[in-house]
Amino acid sequence: MPCHAARARQLVREGKALRRFDRGLFYLKLLSRETGVVQPIAVGIDPGSKKEALTVKSAAHTYLNIQADAVTWVKDAETLSTQMRRTRRGRKTPYRQMRANRNRGQIRLPPSTRARWSWKLRLCHWLTRYYPIEVFVVEDVAAVTKLGQRRWNRSFSPLEVGKLWFYSELSKLAQVKTLKGYETKAERDKLGLNKSKQKMSDKFEAHCVDSWTLANAWVGGHVAPENTFMLYIVPLRFHRRQLHLLQPAKGGIRKPYGSTNSLGFKRGSWVKHPKFGVCYVGGTTQGTISLHSLQTGQRQTKVKPDTVKFLTYASWRIRKGVSASAAS
């Protein structure tokens, strides 16, 4: 359970705890722990199409607010992959033998739907490592099918299927409770909280106000958020290994493209550079690896692998908040 900052420094100074970091979180590893009282903790989850929010809260404190970007690129990537596969059929291109159906017996989900819900599930798994979570409170995504509107009904059905898969996987970690959108609004209005209409902003009122309301509806304890500090998380896009580039290079030769390994480093890993500090690993070029900024994702430099210190594996980066005027 969390403690006061002065108490944390005292534990480290007396050798009773070790300082630890994990991709945006600072925590203590106790060397001699006694059994104590554990407060019930709820996690509110507000799904979204572009941005989503999670709040870790008990009746006494709001421990963490997360605003995360959603995974939105899978549909376009699958369209391109299909196009490349079909063009290879007309060329003398080596190919692997057909594999057996590995999805047999599993819930069939569209790749883009599975990617969206898997991203939220990964964050929940990460939070359960450091908080004794008792319940996940999720705002239920729902839409009424419309008579004669085939496109509307067809486009929303994957979300319905995806959320049921998400709930079943989430129930393996803790209890799962759901609230409809109008119920979340009723709870928010009862507390007198306002929600911003600027969905792409980094303000607490844009998304985290709903995740906080969901968690508070279960554990209670507050009539207004006492901690509005937010951790901003951006998922990294990895280009899986492809047979070759879509377009041939000079001489009609198609170069190989994509991988998740860069000269011994798993892409996305956080490393420490003497000049640029903490960065994450990108691609590789002629014996060097690219280092990218956690804040912007832009490449900062290319270095030899032995000049950086490995910190941790990661599939996301963290950034600082951006004001609404700067974001526009």
Helices and strands as residue ranges (DSSP letters): H 5-13, E 17-22, E 25-30, E 41-46, E 51-57, E 62-69, H 74-88, H 111-128, E 133-139, H 150-170, E 175-179, H 181-191, H 208-219, E 230-235, G 250-252, E 261-262, E 265-266, E 270-273, E 277-285, E 288-293, E 299-303, G 305-307, E 309-312, E 316-319, H 324-327
